[in-house]
Amino acid sequence: MEIDLGDLNAFLAVARAKGFRQGARARGGSASALSEAVRRLEAHLGVRLLHRTTRSVVPTEVGQRLLERLGPALSEVQAALDVVDGFRSRPAGTLRLNVPVSAARLALPAIVPPFLAAYPEIRLEVLADDSFVDVLAAGCDAGIRYDERLEKDMIAVPIGPRVQRFATAASPAYLDRYGRPQHPRDLLSHACLRGRFASGAMAPWEFERDGKVVRVEPSGPLLVQVGAATDLIVEAATAGTGIVYLFEEWLRPHLDSGALEPILEPWWQRFSGPFLYYPGRRLLPAPLRAFVDFIKSSRI
């Protein structure tokens, strides 16, 4: 049996106020609308709920039974709706993001602390994964990807640095011993420290200068899985094991300290920064909507 919630609330207002006009004043409607709602409810239930006279309106026996059970039940319904309303007006709950390790390291540190400070009732879960899984299938609300990794039918919002570069570097001791490459193809005769994705793919090292793109597939003594083990090749490079090719921001502390020396800097390739992407739904979960709005307003 399907009963209109509005009709139940109308009966409750009239029964508690003991009159249609009084119920209308308390509820903020018209007496005729309440009367029609109660008549509709009685017709649906097949029983009379109210005794009506010119002087009073009181519940029948069945109406009184319904009133006693209905009041607490509708209060619970309203409380449940208040919770939903609270999520909309004061975002709370869990936000799950699927991001590459590079974004977790280079984009999110400047964003996460102020976001969580602004929304203390949101719990953020970050899954750092370089296998580029389907974020929805992985149980996440949104993901961070670069241009070539964006999925179709997704909305993309810029997040983090808008222009990045891949840098090539090695320790001064390594370069003093083996020489300093002058062209990307010189890397083919050097010990290069490589990364491989979980899928088994190994991206070539790309360089660009004056519109000319050069791709090389160097080799070397160390190969690690991109992501969790990336720091290992950085440490190996600073120890003099070979040449590393990585995000400039990732290497910047070591470049600034002198532990690493830049190589082929005029050839460092620029590329667009990452994007937050999520399904193009009309009604986003409140935590995700808050995060999107925060990104857009802060322009971090």
Summary of the structure (lengths in Angstrom):
residues: 300
radius of gyration: 32.1
end to end distance: 52.9
largest distance: 106.8
contacts: 892
relative contact order: 0.14
helix: 44%
strand: 24%
